[in-house]
Amino acid sequence: MSEALDRRAVVATLLAGRDDALVVSGLGSATYDVAAAGDRAENFYLWGAMGGAAMVGLGLALAQPTRRVLVITGDGEMLMGMGGLATIGASQAENLSIVVLDNRSFGETGAQASHTAHGTDLALVAAGCGWRETRRVADQAGLVGLAAALRTRALFAVVEIAPGEKPRVLPPRHGALLAARFRTALWISDP
């Protein structure tokens, strides 16, 4: 069996060469991982919106159909927002991808085992909700293939990562600042 993937290295690989893709990061560790890969105006960090990252991503994908949108979130948040997968699957947004970093635990609340540790397969759930392409990634070769696929099409992926927390890399937390710089990245001037 291969060694579990490191979450920071996974996110850095996925975001390398991202061009102008919009990135929405879920609550907690996913946000720290995206910030560690490089804070950019095209990153939208969700603070305290557990379960909302996927639906924010869908809204962006529908509003910005010429831009790729990538949601990076954890298994705990995706489990909380699982109902959104059906809405997203029904929308068939061709520019939206979701990557779930699955450490099989609720890392932000004490590393209790999540539902994925007990058999819930989020890739199968997404497929059942209408996602045309889903995949599970558990090794470096799969990660490299996923990074390439994210640049060309919409998909839902679960990446199995090692448990444990990394040092927090905090991006800006001021809501008005984040909104203003993200809007600027989208070339939107009025609320």
Buried (B, 14 or more C-beta within 10 A) or exposed (E): EEEBBBBBBBBBBBBEEBEEBBBBBBBBBBBBBBBBBBBBBBBBBBBEBBBBBBBBBBBBBEEBEEBBBBBBBBBBBBBBBBEBBBEBBEEEBEBBBBBBBBBBBBBBEEBEEBBBBEEBBBBEBBBEBBBEBBBBBBBBEBBEBBBEBBBEEBBBBBBBBEBEBEEEBEBEEEEEEBEBBBBEBBEEEEE
